[in-house]
Amino acid sequence: MNTSFATDIGQTSEQSAALFAKVACDIRERGYSILPEALPEPLTRQLLQQVSNLDETEFVAAGIGRQSDFVHEQRIRSDEIVWITGDTPPGALWCQWTDQLRLTLNRQLLLGLFSFESHYSHYAPGAYYARHLDAFKGERNRVLSVVAYLNPEWGDNDGGELVLYANQEDATGVKVRPQRGTLVVFLSEDFPHQVLPAQRDRYAIAGWFRTNTSTATRIDPPR
């Protein structure tokens, strides 16, 4: 990590290395990592400023599936999203930061993570995402899910918690308050999860580390 990048995100190389090693350790031991105040504050601030300044016409209703299988299903999710392409300064910093995380996870866990895709998510008051999995067993496209929260001063009564379940039989789960700077990483195939209805505007980033499952007739991840 070069000095300029470390200054821009507000996190030294040593701090990033320690954080990423903690994520890898958590994934190895239990399959998920929940780390409050993990996202560097200057990076968090820039990302929140960008998503807050987006025009409402830039958001699209989130759906389920990819490409020809993509559908909007209001019964399952009612959030809206904007994909992060890395062509803005905050987006570029986020992509660089998550790529450093990818490299650490590959070194320590040998996951073969190939690429990362992510989007801003906006949950308006009352919006939610029903219980689901980010990837189905054996598909090996999405390997690790990543969530980063951007809202400051999120109160106990503001709702919008992520509930992470240990398996399909788990009815209780672990609740994660969407507090600014909290980072959640978990195995996409193994942990059902949901987002409870938010009581005020909730901004976050959701992303996925993917493997390269391309064949002669199909490119994956899509370009």
N, C-alpha and C positions, 0 to 999 in steps of 0.2 A: 504494500500500500504506500503510494508516494505521499510526500509531505503535504502537497496542495490538496489532495483528496481528503486526507485526514483532517485538515483544517476546515474544509468545506462541510464535512459531515459532523465535525465536533467530536471525533473519537480517534484516539491514537491507534497505531498498529497493534500495540500490546493489548489495549482494551478490546479491540475487535477480535483479536486472536483468542483472548480469554472467553469472550462471549460466545464465539462460534464453537469453541471447544466444549463449553457447557451445553450448548444445543446438541452437539454430537453425542455427548455422554448421556444426556436425557433420552435421546432417541434410542441409543443402544440399550439402555436399562429398562425403559418402560414404553417406548414407542411414541412419546410426545414430550414437548417442552413448553412450559408456560413461564415466561420471564417478564415481570413488570419492569418498566423503565429501561428496557433493553434497546429500543430504537433511539439512536442519538438525538438529542433535543434539537440541534440546528436542522438536521435532516427532517425530523418530524414537523417542525415549524414550516419548512419550505413546502413539504408535501401537503400540509393542511391549507396553506395559503393558495397553492395551485388549485386544489379541488374546490375550495370555497369560491374561487374566482371563475370557475367554469360556468358558462352559460347553461341554463337549464335545458336548452335544446341539444346540448352535446351529450346528455345522458340518454341512455336507451334502457327500456325495460329488460331486466335480466331474464334469461330463459334457461332451459335444460337441454343438454346434449350439444353436439357439434355438427356444423355443416348441414347435411341433409336431414339429420336427426334433430336439429334444433327446433324447439317449440317454446312458446310462452305459456306458462301454466300458473295462473294467479293463485290457485289453491295451494301451490307448493311454495312459491316465493313471490314477493312483491317489492323487492329492492330494484334499484336502477344502477347502471354501471357506466364507466368510461375506461376503455383499455389504456394501459400505460405503454407507450411505444419507446420511450427513452429519447425522444426528440426535443425535450424541454430540459432545462438545467436540473430541476428537482427530479424529473423522471430518470435522467441519466445518472444522477447520484444514487438513486434507489436501485437502478439496475446494476451499477458497479458494486454497491454494498451487498446485494443479494448474490452476485457472482462470486464475491469473496467467500460468502457463506457456502455456496455450492462447492467451491474448491476444497474447503475444509471438510465438508461432509463426505466428499468423494475420497479424500485422503484417509480419513479416520474410519469410515464405514463401508467403503468400497461399493457405493450404491450405483455408480455409473450414471449419475445425473448429467444430462446433456444440455438442457435448456431450461429457461424459466419464463413463464408468462404470468401477467398480473393485471389487475384492474382496480380502479377506485370503486368503492361501493358506497351508495347513499341509501340509508334506510330512513324514510320519512316517518313521522309519528304514526304508529300503527303497523308499519311494515315489518315483515318477518321472513324467515326461511325455514320451512318444515324440516323435520329430521331426514337425513339423507347421507349417502356416502359420496365422496368425491371421485372415487374410482372403484370398479368392481374387481373382484378377485381374478387374478390371472391376466388382466389386460395390460398391466405394467406400463401404462402411458403416464398417468399422474402417480408419482411415487411419494412425494412429500407435499403436504399442503402448508401454506404460510399465511398467517393473518397478522396484520399490524394495525393498531388502533391510533387514531389521530385526534380524537376529541379531548379537550381539556376539561377538568372539573366535572367528571361524570359521576352523578350522584347515585345513591342506593336505590332511589325510586325512578330512575330514568330508563330502566329496562334495557332491552337490546343485548342481553348477555348471550354469549356463545355457551352452549351446553355440549360438552364433549363426553361421549359415552364409551365405556370400555369395550363393548361388543353389542351385538344385536339384542341380547337378553337384558342388558343393563337399562333400568328404568329411571335411575337417579342421575347419573352423570356428574361431571365436574363443571360448575358454572364459572365463567370467566367474564368479569366486568370489562366492558370496552373502554378502559381507561387509557388516556394518551400515553404512548410509548410502549405499551405492552405488546410483546411478540409471542405468538403461538405457532408452533411447528409440530406437525403430526403425520404419521403414516396414512396416506390417503385411502388405502384399501381397508384399513383395520378399525377406524374410529368413526362410527356414525356420529353426526352432530346436527345441531340446529341453532338458529338465531331467534331468540324470543322477541316479541313485539317491542319496538322502541317507543319511548314516550316523547322523544324530541329527535331532531335531526342527528343522525349517527353516521359518521364518516370513518372509513377504514380502507385498508388495502387487502385484497385476497389474491393469492398467487399459488402457483404450483410448479414444483420442479419435476421435469419430465425426462424420461429416457428416450433414446432414439430407436423407435420400432419401425423404421422405414423398410419397405420392401421394393422390389423392382417396379411395382405398379402403384404404390401408395407411399406418399411422403408423410411421415409423422415424427416429430411435431410438424403441423402444417406451416408453410412459409407465408 
